[in-house]
Amino acid sequence: MPPGNRAVALAFHEADTTAWLEDFIEIGDDRAVVVAHSKGIGRRSGVEIEMHGSEIWSFRDGQVGGITLYRTRQEALQAAGLE
């Protein structure tokens, strides 16, 4: 893996970010497709960071039991059997 990838990941997690929910699609009682958008600025670099995420969340006992990430909303919907 190129060494720059680690730096990108660190910069993202060290950024001052704001995230908001774009969509929440229930799949039965214990799963949901979650589409979110995050935006921020690197604390050290000042670089703007933006990410759109599509995930399937599973819930257990009122808490998040797992999260599976997808590149696009369509991939998450297909994995959930909704498309």
Protein Blocks (a to p, Z undefined) as FASTA:
>chain_A
ZZklmmmmmmmmmpccddddfbdcdehjkbccdddddddddfklopacddddddddddee
hiafbdcddfbfklmmmmnopZZ
